[in-house]
Each structure stands twice: as structure tokens, then as C-alpha cells.
């Protein structure tokens, strides 16, 4: 059993919150039409809208970034 002290838990919560907000901003920028690059390979990201399935995909050509957003 691993016990976390309060300081470790607060640090983990802070990092998780920062990561969530960075990802949220990243997705908002892409969907707003801003030029964004894949954080892994640096290639331009593409946005695909699939109206039939009600999904939006954000991906790069190498597929190291491949996000599927449901509406």
C-alpha cells in the first residue's frame, strides 16, 4: 500500500489541473481555426468533421495526435 502525503497529493492535483486546461485551450485553438502543430511530430493538425456520426477528429498526418470529440 502506498501512502501519499498531502503535499504530494496537492502537487498531483495541480499538475492534473494544468494539463487539463492546456489540453482544453489546445482543442479550442484548433477548433477556432488557429494554425496548431502536433506536440509530438510538429506537423500541422487537421480537423475532420463527420456529421453522420456526430464526431469531430483532430489529427496529424502521422497520427501521433488523434483526438475524437463527440458532440
Predicted model as a PDB file, atoms N, CA, C, CB and O in Angstrom, pLDDT in the B-factor column:
MODEL        1                                                                  
ATOM      1  N   UNK A   1       0.843  -1.173   0.000  1.00 57.00           N  
ATOM      2  CA  UNK A   1       0.000   0.000   0.000  1.00 57.00           C  
ATOM      3  C   UNK A   1       0.895   1.245   0.000  1.00 57.00           C  
ATOM      4  CB  UNK A   1      -0.963  -0.007   1.223  1.00 57.00           C  
ATOM      5  O   UNK A   1       1.827   1.353   0.796  1.00 57.00           O  
ATOM      6  N   UNK A   2       0.599   2.166  -0.891  1.00 65.00           N  
ATOM      7  CA  UNK A   2       1.370   3.401  -0.995  1.00 65.00           C  
ATOM      8  C   UNK A   2       0.568   4.537  -0.372  1.00 65.00           C  
ATOM      9  CB  UNK A   2       1.724   3.719  -2.479  1.00 65.00           C  
ATOM     10  O   UNK A   2      -0.597   4.751  -0.709  1.00 65.00           O  
ATOM     11  N   UNK A   3       1.197   5.244   0.522  1.00 68.00           N  
ATOM     12  CA  UNK A   3       0.549   6.381   1.161  1.00 68.00           C  
ATOM     13  C   UNK A   3       1.119   7.676   0.585  1.00 68.00           C  
ATOM     14  CB  UNK A   3       0.737   6.332   2.703  1.00 68.00           C  
ATOM     15  O   UNK A   3       2.334   7.829   0.462  1.00 68.00           O  
ATOM     16  N   UNK A   4       0.253   8.580   0.244  1.00 66.00           N  
ATOM     17  CA  UNK A   4       0.667   9.882  -0.259  1.00 66.00           C  
ATOM     18  C   UNK A   4       0.464  10.922   0.841  1.00 66.00           C  
ATOM     19  CB  UNK A   4      -0.127  10.265  -1.544  1.00 66.00           C  
ATOM     20  O   UNK A   4      -0.555  10.930   1.532  1.00 66.00           O  
ATOM     21  N   UNK A   5       1.430  11.775   0.982  1.00 81.00           N  
ATOM     22  CA  UNK A   5       1.213  12.854   1.930  1.00 81.00           C  
ATOM     23  C   UNK A   5       0.418  13.967   1.236  1.00 81.00           C  
ATOM     24  CB  UNK A   5       2.571  13.393   2.485  1.00 81.00           C  
ATOM     25  O   UNK A   5       0.284  13.965   0.012  1.00 81.00           O  
ATOM     26  N   UNK A   6      -0.088  14.881   1.989  1.00 84.00           N  
ATOM     27  CA  UNK A   6      -0.933  15.958   1.468  1.00 84.00           C  
ATOM     28  C   UNK A   6      -0.194  16.787   0.414  1.00 84.00           C  
ATOM     29  CB  UNK A   6      -1.403  16.865   2.613  1.00 84.00           C  
ATOM     30  O   UNK A   6      -0.791  17.175  -0.590  1.00 84.00           O  
ATOM     31  N   UNK A   7       1.074  17.059   0.625  1.00 87.00           N  
ATOM     32  CA  UNK A   7       1.850  17.862  -0.318  1.00 87.00           C  
ATOM     33  C   UNK A   7       1.942  17.168  -1.670  1.00 87.00           C  
ATOM     34  CB  UNK A   7       3.257  18.133   0.236  1.00 87.00           C  
ATOM     35  O   UNK A   7       1.786  17.807  -2.710  1.00 87.00           O  
ATOM     36  N   UNK A   8       2.193  15.872  -1.659  1.00 85.00           N  
ATOM     37  CA  UNK A   8       2.276  15.106  -2.909  1.00 85.00           C  
ATOM     38  C   UNK A   8       0.930  15.104  -3.627  1.00 85.00           C  
ATOM     39  CB  UNK A   8       2.731  13.657  -2.629  1.00 85.00           C  
ATOM     40  O   UNK A   8       0.873  15.240  -4.849  1.00 85.00           O  
ATOM     41  N   UNK A   9      -0.130  14.952  -2.879  1.00 86.00           N  
ATOM     42  CA  UNK A   9      -1.471  14.946  -3.456  1.00 86.00           C  
ATOM     43  C   UNK A   9      -1.812  16.300  -4.070  1.00 86.00           C  
ATOM     44  CB  UNK A   9      -2.505  14.576  -2.391  1.00 86.00           C  
ATOM     45  O   UNK A   9      -2.374  16.359  -5.163  1.00 86.00           O  
ATOM     46  N   UNK A  10      -1.480  17.379  -3.383  1.00 89.00           N  
ATOM     47  CA  UNK A  10      -1.742  18.720  -3.914  1.00 89.00           C  
ATOM     48  C   UNK A  10      -0.924  18.978  -5.179  1.00 89.00           C  
ATOM     49  CB  UNK A  10      -1.424  19.789  -2.853  1.00 89.00           C  
ATOM     50  O   UNK A  10      -1.420  19.600  -6.119  1.00 89.00           O  
ATOM     51  N   UNK A  11       0.315  18.509  -5.212  1.00 90.00           N  
ATOM     52  CA  UNK A  11       1.160  18.658  -6.401  1.00 90.00           C  
ATOM     53  C   UNK A  11       0.555  17.900  -7.573  1.00 90.00           C  
ATOM     54  CB  UNK A  11       2.594  18.158  -6.123  1.00 90.00           C  
ATOM     55  O   UNK A  11       0.512  18.415  -8.690  1.00 90.00           O  
ATOM     56  N   UNK A  12       0.089  16.686  -7.328  1.00 88.00           N  
ATOM     57  CA  UNK A  12      -0.545  15.878  -8.370  1.00 88.00           C  
ATOM     58  C   UNK A  12      -1.807  16.558  -8.889  1.00 88.00           C  
ATOM     59  CB  UNK A  12      -0.880  14.475  -7.836  1.00 88.00           C  
ATOM     60  O   UNK A  12      -2.037  16.594 -10.098  1.00 88.00           O  
ATOM     61  N   UNK A  13      -2.619  17.091  -7.997  1.00 92.00           N  
ATOM     62  CA  UNK A  13      -3.845  17.792  -8.391  1.00 92.00           C  
ATOM     63  C   UNK A  13      -3.517  19.026  -9.236  1.00 92.00           C  
ATOM     64  CB  UNK A  13      -4.657  18.201  -7.143  1.00 92.00           C  
ATOM     65  O   UNK A  13      -4.191  19.297 -10.230  1.00 92.00           O  
ATOM     66  N   UNK A  14      -2.499  19.761  -8.847  1.00 93.00           N  
ATOM     67  CA  UNK A  14      -2.110  20.964  -9.585  1.00 93.00           C  
ATOM     68  C   UNK A  14      -1.644  20.612 -10.992  1.00 93.00           C  
ATOM     69  CB  UNK A  14      -1.003  21.719  -8.837  1.00 93.00           C  
ATOM     70  O   UNK A  14      -2.028  21.273 -11.957  1.00 93.00           O  
ATOM     71  N   UNK A  15      -0.822  19.576 -11.113  1.00 92.00           N  
ATOM     72  CA  UNK A  15      -0.332  19.154 -12.432  1.00 92.00           C  
ATOM     73  C   UNK A  15      -1.468  18.655 -13.311  1.00 92.00           C  
ATOM     74  CB  UNK A  15       0.729  18.060 -12.283  1.00 92.00           C  
ATOM     75  O   UNK A  15      -1.510  18.949 -14.506  1.00 92.00           O  
ATOM     76  N   UNK A  16      -2.387  17.901 -12.722  1.00 93.00           N  
ATOM     77  CA  UNK A  16      -3.538  17.395 -13.478  1.00 93.00           C  
ATOM     78  C   UNK A  16      -4.409  18.544 -13.974  1.00 93.00           C  
ATOM     79  CB  UNK A  16      -4.371  16.436 -12.612  1.00 93.00           C  
ATOM     80  O   UNK A  16      -4.873  18.530 -15.114  1.00 93.00           O  
ATOM     81  N   UNK A  17      -4.627  19.521 -13.129  1.00 93.00           N  
ATOM     82  CA  UNK A  17      -5.429  20.681 -13.496  1.00 93.00           C  
ATOM     83  C   UNK A  17      -4.764  21.474 -14.618  1.00 93.00           C  
ATOM     84  CB  UNK A  17      -5.655  21.578 -12.278  1.00 93.00           C  
ATOM     85  O   UNK A  17      -5.427  21.882 -15.572  1.00 93.00           O  
ATOM     86  N   UNK A  18      -3.455  21.691 -14.503  1.00 90.00           N  
ATOM     87  CA  UNK A  18      -2.725  22.419 -15.544  1.00 90.00           C  
ATOM     88  C   UNK A  18      -2.797  21.675 -16.873  1.00 90.00           C  
ATOM     89  CB  UNK A  18      -1.256  22.624 -15.131  1.00 90.00           C  
ATOM     90  O   UNK A  18      -3.017  22.292 -17.916  1.00 90.00           O  
ATOM     91  N   UNK A  19      -2.617  20.372 -16.846  1.00 87.00           N  
ATOM     92  CA  UNK A  19      -2.669  19.562 -18.059  1.00 87.00           C  
ATOM     93  C   UNK A  19      -4.051  19.646 -18.716  1.00 87.00           C  
ATOM     94  CB  UNK A  19      -2.321  18.100 -17.738  1.00 87.00           C  
ATOM     95  O   UNK A  19      -4.162  19.800 -19.933  1.00 87.00           O  
ATOM     96  N   UNK A  20      -5.093  19.543 -17.901  1.00 89.00           N  
ATOM     97  CA  UNK A  20      -6.462  19.627 -18.410  1.00 89.00           C  
ATOM     98  C   UNK A  20      -6.704  20.966 -19.096  1.00 89.00           C  
ATOM     99  CB  UNK A  20      -7.472  19.426 -17.271  1.00 89.00           C  
ATOM    100  O   UNK A  20      -7.257  21.005 -20.194  1.00 89.00           O  
ATOM    101  N   UNK A  21      -6.298  22.053 -18.465  1.00 90.00           N  
ATOM    102  CA  UNK A  21      -6.530  23.382 -19.031  1.00 90.00           C  
ATOM    103  C   UNK A  21      -5.688  23.614 -20.283  1.00 90.00           C  
ATOM    104  CB  UNK A  21      -6.223  24.458 -17.994  1.00 90.00           C  
ATOM    105  O   UNK A  21      -6.140  24.298 -21.201  1.00 90.00           O  
ATOM    106  N   UNK A  22      -4.479  23.063 -20.342  1.00 86.00           N  
ATOM    107  CA  UNK A  22      -3.657  23.172 -21.547  1.00 86.00           C  
ATOM    108  C   UNK A  22      -4.322  22.431 -22.706  1.00 86.00           C  
ATOM    109  CB  UNK A  22      -2.236  22.613 -21.293  1.00 86.00           C  
ATOM    110  O   UNK A  22      -4.377  22.944 -23.824  1.00 86.00           O  
ATOM    111  N   UNK A  23      -4.827  21.224 -22.438  1.00 86.00           N  
ATOM    112  CA  UNK A  23      -5.488  20.451 -23.483  1.00 86.00           C  
ATOM    113  C   UNK A  23      -6.771  21.130 -23.947  1.00 86.00           C  
ATOM    114  CB  UNK A  23      -5.791  19.042 -22.987  1.00 86.00           C  
ATOM    115  O   UNK A  23      -7.077  21.141 -25.139  1.00 86.00           O  
ATOM    116  N   UNK A  24      -7.511  21.688 -23.016  1.00 90.00           N  
ATOM    117  CA  UNK A  24      -8.752  22.389 -23.351  1.00 90.00           C  
ATOM    118  C   UNK A  24      -8.457  23.589 -24.250  1.00 90.00           C  
ATOM    119  CB  UNK A  24      -9.485  22.845 -22.067  1.00 90.00           C  
ATOM    120  O   UNK A  24      -9.167  23.814 -25.231  1.00 90.00           O  
ATOM    121  N   UNK A  25      -7.421  24.360 -23.928  1.00 89.00           N  
ATOM    122  CA  UNK A  25      -7.032  25.515 -24.739  1.00 89.00           C  
ATOM    123  C   UNK A  25      -6.549  25.061 -26.111  1.00 89.00           C  
ATOM    124  CB  UNK A  25      -5.934  26.334 -24.030  1.00 89.00           C  
ATOM    125  O   UNK A  25      -6.876  25.682 -27.123  1.00 89.00           O  
ATOM    126  N   UNK A  26      -5.781  23.992 -26.149  1.00 86.00           N  
ATOM    127  CA  UNK A  26      -5.274  23.436 -27.403  1.00 86.00           C  
ATOM    128  C   UNK A  26      -6.432  23.062 -28.335  1.00 86.00           C  
ATOM    129  CB  UNK A  26      -4.388  22.202 -27.127  1.00 86.00           C  
ATOM    130  O   UNK A  26      -6.422  23.422 -29.512  1.00 86.00           O  
ATOM    131  N   UNK A  27      -7.417  22.350 -27.815  1.00 89.00           N  
ATOM    132  CA  UNK A  27      -8.573  21.938 -28.617  1.00 89.00           C  
ATOM    133  C   UNK A  27      -9.367  23.166 -29.058  1.00 89.00           C  
ATOM    134  CB  UNK A  27      -9.481  20.966 -27.817  1.00 89.00           C  
ATOM    135  O   UNK A  27      -9.797  23.232 -30.209  1.00 89.00           O  
ATOM    136  N   UNK A  28      -9.569  24.130 -28.177  1.00 92.00           N  
ATOM    137  CA  UNK A  28     -10.304  25.351 -28.529  1.00 92.00           C  
ATOM    138  C   UNK A  28      -9.586  26.116 -29.639  1.00 92.00           C  
ATOM    139  CB  UNK A  28     -10.477  26.255 -27.290  1.00 92.00           C  
ATOM    140  O   UNK A  28     -10.233  26.617 -30.559  1.00 92.00           O  
ATOM    141  N   UNK A  29      -8.260  26.212 -29.565  1.00 92.00           N  
ATOM    142  CA  UNK A  29      -7.487  26.914 -30.605  1.00 92.00           C  
ATOM    143  C   UNK A  29      -7.629  26.223 -31.952  1.00 92.00           C  
ATOM    144  CB  UNK A  29      -6.000  26.993 -30.214  1.00 92.00           C  
ATOM    145  O   UNK A  29      -7.825  26.882 -32.973  1.00 92.00           O  
ATOM    146  N   UNK A  30      -7.533  24.906 -31.959  1.00 90.00           N  
ATOM    147  CA  UNK A  30      -7.653  24.146 -33.214  1.00 90.00           C  
ATOM    148  C   UNK A  30      -9.042  24.344 -33.810  1.00 90.00           C  
ATOM    149  CB  UNK A  30      -7.379  22.633 -32.976  1.00 90.00           C  
ATOM    150  O   UNK A  30      -9.175  24.606 -35.006  1.00 90.00           O  
ATOM    151  N   UNK A  31     -10.069  24.220 -32.989  1.00 88.00           N  
ATOM    152  CA  UNK A  31     -11.438  24.352 -33.493  1.00 88.00           C  
ATOM    153  C   UNK A  31     -11.782  25.785 -33.886  1.00 88.00           C  
ATOM    154  CB  UNK A  31     -12.419  23.866 -32.450  1.00 88.00           C  
ATOM    155  O   UNK A  31     -12.720  26.007 -34.651  1.00 88.00           O  
ATOM    156  N   UNK A  32     -11.031  26.757 -33.371  1.00 92.00           N  
ATOM    157  CA  UNK A  32     -11.238  28.158 -33.749  1.00 92.00           C  
ATOM    158  C   UNK A  32     -10.540  28.489 -35.067  1.00 92.00           C  
ATOM    159  CB  UNK A  32     -10.729  29.088 -32.641  1.00 92.00           C  
ATOM    160  O   UNK A  32     -10.644  29.611 -35.564  1.00 92.00           O  
ATOM    161  N   UNK A  33      -9.837  27.522 -35.625  1.00 90.00           N  
ATOM    162  CA  UNK A  33      -9.187  27.740 -36.914  1.00 90.00           C  
ATOM    163  C   UNK A  33      -7.758  28.226 -36.832  1.00 90.00           C  
ATOM    164  CB  UNK A  33      -9.966  28.706 -37.693  1.00 90.00           C  
ATOM    165  O   UNK A  33      -7.160  28.566 -37.853  1.00 90.00           O  
ATOM    166  N   UNK A  34      -7.200  28.264 -35.636  1.00 92.00           N  
ATOM    167  CA  UNK A  34      -5.813  28.696 -35.490  1.00 92.00           C  
ATOM    168  C   UNK A  34      -4.878  27.587 -35.963  1.00 92.00           C  
ATOM    169  CB  UNK A  34      -5.506  29.079 -34.019  1.00 92.00           C  
ATOM    170  O   UNK A  34      -5.165  26.402 -35.793  1.00 92.00           O  
ATOM    171  N   UNK A  35      -3.763  27.986 -36.555  1.00 91.00           N  
ATOM    172  CA  UNK A  35      -2.769  27.015 -37.014  1.00 91.00           C  
ATOM    173  C   UNK A  35      -2.058  26.418 -35.801  1.00 91.00           C  
ATOM    174  CB  UNK A  35      -1.744  27.678 -37.987  1.00 91.00           C  
ATOM    175  O   UNK A  35      -1.361  27.129 -35.078  1.00 91.00           O  
ATOM    176  N   UNK A  36      -2.229  25.143 -35.583  1.00 90.00           N  
ATOM    177  CA  UNK A  36      -1.581  24.456 -34.469  1.00 90.00           C  
ATOM    178  C   UNK A  36      -0.825  23.251 -35.012  1.00 90.00           C  
ATOM    179  CB  UNK A  36      -2.622  24.021 -33.391  1.00 90.00           C  
ATOM    180  O   UNK A  36      -1.239  22.632 -35.992  1.00 90.00           O  
ATOM    181  N   UNK A  37       0.277  22.932 -34.369  1.00 91.00           N  
ATOM    182  CA  UNK A  37       1.080  21.793 -34.773  1.00 91.00           C  
ATOM    183  C   UNK A  37       0.994  20.693 -33.727  1.00 91.00           C  
ATOM    184  CB  UNK A  37       2.537  22.209 -34.997  1.00 91.00           C  
ATOM    185  O   UNK A  37       0.732  20.942 -32.550  1.00 91.00           O  
ATOM    186  N   UNK A  38       1.220  19.479 -34.188  1.00 89.00           N  
ATOM    187  CA  UNK A  38       1.237  18.320 -33.305  1.00 89.00           C  
ATOM    188  C   UNK A  38       2.360  18.508 -32.281  1.00 89.00           C  
ATOM    189  CB  UNK A  38       1.427  16.993 -34.118  1.00 89.00           C  
ATOM    190  O   UNK A  38       3.488  18.829 -32.657  1.00 89.00           O  
ATOM    191  N   UNK A  39       2.067  18.314 -31.005  1.00 86.00           N  
ATOM    192  CA  UNK A  39       3.113  18.489 -29.995  1.00 86.00           C  
ATOM    193  C   UNK A  39       4.199  17.422 -30.069  1.00 86.00           C  
ATOM    194  CB  UNK A  39       2.499  18.481 -28.620  1.00 86.00           C  
ATOM    195  O   UNK A  39       5.270  17.594 -29.486  1.00 86.00           O  
ATOM    196  N   UNK A  40       3.944  16.330 -30.770  1.00 89.00           N  
ATOM    197  CA  UNK A  40       4.911  15.233 -30.856  1.00 89.00           C  
ATOM    198  C   UNK A  40       5.813  15.331 -32.082  1.00 89.00           C  
ATOM    199  CB  UNK A  40       4.184  13.911 -30.873  1.00 89.00           C  
ATOM    200  O   UNK A  40       7.036  15.258 -31.963  1.00 89.00           O  
ATOM    201  N   UNK A  41       5.208  15.498 -33.269  1.00 92.00           N  
ATOM    202  CA  UNK A  41       6.000  15.494 -34.508  1.00 92.00           C  
ATOM    203  C   UNK A  41       6.157  16.873 -35.124  1.00 92.00           C  
ATOM    204  CB  UNK A  41       5.367  14.576 -35.515  1.00 92.00           C  
ATOM    205  O   UNK A  41       7.013  17.060 -35.989  1.00 92.00           O  
ATOM    206  N   UNK A  42       5.352  17.848 -34.701  1.00 92.00           N  
ATOM    207  CA  UNK A  42       5.456  19.198 -35.214  1.00 92.00           C  
ATOM    208  C   UNK A  42       4.725  19.439 -36.528  1.00 92.00           C  
ATOM    209  CB  UNK A  42       6.872  19.536 -35.385  1.00 92.00           C  
ATOM    210  O   UNK A  42       4.776  20.547 -37.061  1.00 92.00           O  
ATOM    211  N   UNK A  43       4.044  18.426 -37.063  1.00 92.00           N  
ATOM    212  CA  UNK A  43       3.282  18.573 -38.304  1.00 92.00           C  
ATOM    213  C   UNK A  43       1.971  19.314 -38.019  1.00 92.00           C  
ATOM    214  CB  UNK A  43       2.997  17.182 -38.946  1.00 92.00           C  
ATOM    215  O   UNK A  43       1.470  19.309 -36.895  1.00 92.00           O  
ATOM    216  N   UNK A  44       1.433  19.947 -39.057  1.00 92.00           N  
ATOM    217  CA  UNK A  44       0.176  20.682 -38.918  1.00 92.00           C  
ATOM    218  C   UNK A  44      -0.968  19.730 -38.564  1.00 92.00           C  
ATOM    219  CB  UNK A  44      -0.149  21.447 -40.218  1.00 92.00           C  
ATOM    220  O   UNK A  44      -1.026  18.599 -39.047  1.00 92.00           O  
ATOM    221  N   UNK A  45      -1.868  20.206 -37.721  1.00 91.00           N  
ATOM    222  CA  UNK A  45      -3.030  19.408 -37.343  1.00 91.00           C  
ATOM    223  C   UNK A  45      -4.180  19.658 -38.305  1.00 91.00           C  
ATOM    224  CB  UNK A  45      -3.461  19.724 -35.905  1.00 91.00           C  
ATOM    225  O   UNK A  45      -4.370  20.769 -38.800  1.00 91.00           O  
ATOM    226  N   UNK A  46      -4.933  18.613 -38.556  1.00 90.00           N  
ATOM    227  CA  UNK A  46      -6.094  18.674 -39.433  1.00 90.00           C  
ATOM    228  C   UNK A  46      -7.350  18.474 -38.592  1.00 90.00           C  
ATOM    229  CB  UNK A  46      -6.003  17.607 -40.565  1.00 90.00           C  
ATOM    230  O   UNK A  46      -7.320  17.792 -37.568  1.00 90.00           O  
ATOM    231  N   UNK A  47      -8.441  19.067 -39.028  1.00 91.00           N  
ATOM    232  CA  UNK A  47      -9.727  18.880 -38.359  1.00 91.00           C  
ATOM    233  C   UNK A  47     -10.668  18.250 -39.363  1.00 91.00           C  
ATOM    234  CB  UNK A  47     -10.304  20.235 -37.805  1.00 91.00           C  
ATOM    235  O   UNK A  47     -10.839  18.758 -40.471  1.00 91.00           O  
ATOM    236  N   UNK A  48     -11.280  17.138 -38.973  1.00 91.00           N  
ATOM    237  CA  UNK A  48     -12.251  16.454 -39.816  1.00 91.00           C  
ATOM    238  C   UNK A  48     -13.593  16.431 -39.085  1.00 91.00           C  
ATOM    239  CB  UNK A  48     -11.774  15.005 -40.169  1.00 91.00           C  
ATOM    240  O   UNK A  48     -13.674  16.030 -37.924  1.00 91.00           O  
ATOM    241  N   UNK A  49     -14.637  16.865 -39.778  1.00 89.00           N  
ATOM    242  CA  UNK A  49     -15.983  16.852 -39.212  1.00 89.00           C  
ATOM    243  C   UNK A  49     -16.749  15.698 -39.833  1.00 89.00           C  
ATOM    244  CB  UNK A  49     -16.718  18.209 -39.453  1.00 89.00           C  
ATOM    245  O   UNK A  49     -16.853  15.615 -41.057  1.00 89.00           O  
ATOM    246  N   UNK A  50     -17.281  14.818 -39.024  1.00 85.00           N  
ATOM    247  CA  UNK A  50     -18.090  13.698 -39.501  1.00 85.00           C  
ATOM    248  C   UNK A  50     -19.516  13.932 -39.019  1.00 85.00           C  
ATOM    249  CB  UNK A  50     -17.529  12.312 -38.993  1.00 85.00           C  
ATOM    250  O   UNK A  50     -19.887  13.535 -37.914  1.00 85.00           O  
ATOM    251  N   UNK A  51     -20.300  14.575 -39.858  1.00 86.00           N  
ATOM    252  CA  UNK A  51     -21.674  14.936 -39.493  1.00 86.00           C  
ATOM    253  C   UNK A  51     -22.539  13.697 -39.263  1.00 86.00           C  
ATOM    254  CB  UNK A  51     -22.299  15.810 -40.585  1.00 86.00           C  
ATOM    255  O   UNK A  51     -23.391  13.694 -38.375  1.00 86.00           O  
ATOM    256  N   UNK A  52     -22.324  12.649 -40.056  1.00 86.00           N  
ATOM    257  CA  UNK A  52     -23.157  11.449 -39.948  1.00 86.00           C  
ATOM    258  C   UNK A  52     -23.031  10.804 -38.571  1.00 86.00           C  
ATOM    259  CB  UNK A  52     -22.776  10.442 -41.031  1.00 86.00           C  
ATOM    260  O   UNK A  52     -24.029  10.361 -38.004  1.00 86.00           O  
ATOM    261  N   UNK A  53     -21.826  10.747 -38.033  1.00 86.00           N  
ATOM    262  CA  UNK A  53     -21.616  10.121 -36.730  1.00 86.00           C  
ATOM    263  C   UNK A  53     -21.589  11.140 -35.590  1.00 86.00           C  
ATOM    264  CB  UNK A  53     -20.321   9.333 -36.741  1.00 86.00           C  
ATOM    265  O   UNK A  53     -21.517  10.759 -34.421  1.00 86.00           O  
ATOM    266  N   UNK A  54     -21.646  12.427 -35.922  1.00 87.00           N  
ATOM    267  CA  UNK A  54     -21.652  13.463 -34.904  1.00 87.00           C  
ATOM    268  C   UNK A  54     -20.333  13.570 -34.159  1.00 87.00           C  
ATOM    269  CB  UNK A  54     -22.755  13.211 -33.932  1.00 87.00           C  
ATOM    270  O   UNK A  54     -20.311  13.820 -32.954  1.00 87.00           O  
ATOM    271  N   UNK A  55     -19.225  13.378 -34.887  1.00 90.00           N  
ATOM    272  CA  UNK A  55     -17.903  13.433 -34.269  1.00 90.00           C  
ATOM    273  C   UNK A  55     -17.005  14.410 -35.010  1.00 90.00           C  
ATOM    274  CB  UNK A  55     -17.262  12.042 -34.242  1.00 90.00           C  
ATOM    275  O   UNK A  55     -17.184  14.664 -36.201  1.00 90.00           O  
ATOM    276  N   UNK A  56     -16.058  14.940 -34.296  1.00 90.00           N  
ATOM    277  CA  UNK A  56     -15.013  15.782 -34.867  1.00 90.00           C  
ATOM    278  C   UNK A  56     -13.685  15.150 -34.516  1.00 90.00           C  
ATOM    279  CB  UNK A  56     -15.100  17.257 -34.344  1.00 90.00           C  
ATOM    280  O   UNK A  56     -13.469  14.736 -33.377  1.00 90.00           O  
ATOM    281  N   UNK A  57     -12.793  15.073 -35.494  1.00 91.00           N  
ATOM    282  CA  UNK A  57     -11.473  14.489 -35.264  1.00 91.00           C  
ATOM    283  C   UNK A  57     -10.404  15.555 -35.442  1.00 91.00           C  
ATOM    284  CB  UNK A  57     -11.220  13.301 -36.221  1.00 91.00           C  
ATOM    285  O   UNK A  57     -10.469  16.365 -36.368  1.00 91.00           O  
ATOM    286  N   UNK A  58      -9.423  15.550 -34.553  1.00 91.00           N  
ATOM    287  CA  UNK A  58      -8.248  16.404 -34.663  1.00 91.00           C  
ATOM    288  C   UNK A  58      -7.067  15.460 -34.766  1.00 91.00           C  
ATOM    289  CB  UNK A  58      -8.108  17.405 -33.434  1.00 91.00           C  
ATOM    290  O   UNK A  58      -6.825  14.661 -33.862  1.00 91.00           O  
ATOM    291  N   UNK A  59      -6.324  15.549 -35.874  1.00 92.00           N  
ATOM    292  CA  UNK A  59      -5.235  14.609 -36.078  1.00 92.00           C  
ATOM    293  C   UNK A  59      -4.129  15.207 -36.921  1.00 92.00           C  
ATOM    294  CB  UNK A  59      -5.746  13.348 -36.724  1.00 92.00           C  
ATOM    295  O   UNK A  59      -4.323  16.203 -37.617  1.00 92.00           O  
ATOM    296  N   UNK A  60      -2.961  14.578 -36.845  1.00 90.00           N  
ATOM    297  CA  UNK A  60      -1.856  14.956 -37.721  1.00 90.00           C  
ATOM    298  C   UNK A  60      -1.682  13.826 -38.735  1.00 90.00           C  
ATOM    299  CB  UNK A  60      -0.523  15.219 -36.905  1.00 90.00           C  
ATOM    300  O   UNK A  60      -2.242  12.743 -38.564  1.00 90.00           O  
ATOM    301  N   UNK A  61      -0.913  14.075 -39.776  1.00 90.00           N  
ATOM    302  CA  UNK A  61      -0.751  13.081 -40.842  1.00 90.00           C  
ATOM    303  C   UNK A  61      -0.106  11.791 -40.354  1.00 90.00           C  
ATOM    304  CB  UNK A  61       0.077  13.660 -41.962  1.00 90.00           C  
ATOM    305  O   UNK A  61      -0.379  10.716 -40.888  1.00 90.00           O  
ATOM    306  N   UNK A  62       0.751  11.894 -39.339  1.00 91.00           N  
ATOM    307  CA  UNK A  62       1.422  10.707 -38.813  1.00 91.00           C  
ATOM    308  C   UNK A  62       0.573   9.978 -37.766  1.00 91.00           C  
ATOM    309  CB  UNK A  62       2.765  11.096 -38.208  1.00 91.00           C  
ATOM    310  O   UNK A  62       0.930   8.887 -37.321  1.00 91.00           O  
ATOM    311  N   UNK A  63      -0.541  10.581 -37.380  1.00 90.00           N  
ATOM    312  CA  UNK A  63      -1.491  10.054 -36.387  1.00 90.00           C  
ATOM    313  C   UNK A  63      -0.901   9.918 -34.982  1.00 90.00           C  
ATOM    314  CB  UNK A  63      -1.996   8.710 -36.839  1.00 90.00           C  
ATOM    315  O   UNK A  63      -1.406   9.135 -34.177  1.00 90.00           O  
ATOM    316  N   UNK A  64       0.165  10.672 -34.677  1.00 90.00           N  
ATOM    317  CA  UNK A  64       0.633  10.653 -33.285  1.00 90.00           C  
ATOM    318  C   UNK A  64      -0.306  11.498 -32.420  1.00 90.00           C  
ATOM    319  CB  UNK A  64       2.102  11.183 -33.182  1.00 90.00           C  
ATOM    320  O   UNK A  64      -0.362  11.304 -31.205  1.00 90.00           O  
ATOM    321  N   UNK A  65      -1.044  12.431 -33.026  1.00 87.00           N  
ATOM    322  CA  UNK A  65      -2.151  13.101 -32.371  1.00 87.00           C  
ATOM    323  C   UNK A  65      -3.407  12.654 -33.094  1.00 87.00           C  
ATOM    324  CB  UNK A  65      -1.990  14.669 -32.386  1.00 87.00           C  
ATOM    325  O   UNK A  65      -3.533  12.847 -34.303  1.00 87.00           O  
ATOM    326  N   UNK A  66      -4.337  12.058 -32.360  1.00 89.00           N  
ATOM    327  CA  UNK A  66      -5.570  11.552 -32.950  1.00 89.00           C  
ATOM    328  C   UNK A  66      -6.668  11.652 -31.896  1.00 89.00           C  
ATOM    329  CB  UNK A  66      -5.400  10.075 -33.458  1.00 89.00           C  
ATOM    330  O   UNK A  66      -6.906  10.718 -31.131  1.00 89.00           O  
ATOM    331  N   UNK A  67      -7.331  12.807 -31.875  1.00 87.00           N  
ATOM    332  CA  UNK A  67      -8.386  13.070 -30.888  1.00 87.00           C  
ATOM    333  C   UNK A  67      -9.753  12.943 -31.549  1.00 87.00           C  
ATOM    334  CB  UNK A  67      -8.218  14.481 -30.259  1.00 87.00           C  
ATOM    335  O   UNK A  67      -9.960  13.447 -32.653  1.00 87.00           O  
ATOM    336  N   UNK A  68     -10.667  12.283 -30.891  1.00 90.00           N  
ATOM    337  CA  UNK A  68     -12.043  12.163 -31.382  1.00 90.00           C  
ATOM    338  C   UNK A  68     -12.938  12.840 -30.358  1.00 90.00           C  
ATOM    339  CB  UNK A  68     -12.463  10.652 -31.610  1.00 90.00           C  
ATOM    340  O   UNK A  68     -12.969  12.458 -29.188  1.00 90.00           O  
ATOM    341  N   UNK A  69     -13.669  13.856 -30.820  1.00 88.00           N  
ATOM    342  CA  UNK A  69     -14.573  14.607 -29.948  1.00 88.00           C  
ATOM    343  C   UNK A  69     -16.009  14.305 -30.351  1.00 88.00           C  
ATOM    344  CB  UNK A  69     -14.286  16.140 -30.022  1.00 88.00           C  
ATOM    345  O   UNK A  69     -16.370  14.432 -31.521  1.00 88.00           O  
ATOM    346  N   UNK A  70     -16.816  13.911 -29.394  1.00 84.00           N  
ATOM    347  CA  UNK A  70     -18.226  13.669 -29.664  1.00 84.00           C  
ATOM    348  C   UNK A  70     -19.014  14.945 -29.431  1.00 84.00           C  
ATOM    349  CB  UNK A  70     -18.769  12.527 -28.783  1.00 84.00           C  
ATOM    350  O   UNK A  70     -18.652  15.769 -28.592  1.00 84.00           O  
ATOM    351  N   UNK A  71     -20.086  15.096 -30.176  1.00 74.00           N  
ATOM    352  CA  UNK A  71     -20.946  16.273 -29.990  1.00 74.00           C  
ATOM    353  C   UNK A  71     -22.170  15.909 -29.227  1.00 74.00           C  
ATOM    354  CB  UNK A  71     -21.335  16.889 -31.320  1.00 74.00           C  
ATOM    355  O   UNK A  71     -23.016  16.766 -28.971  1.00 74.00           O  
TER     356      UNK A  71                                                      
ENDMDL                                                                          
END                                                                             
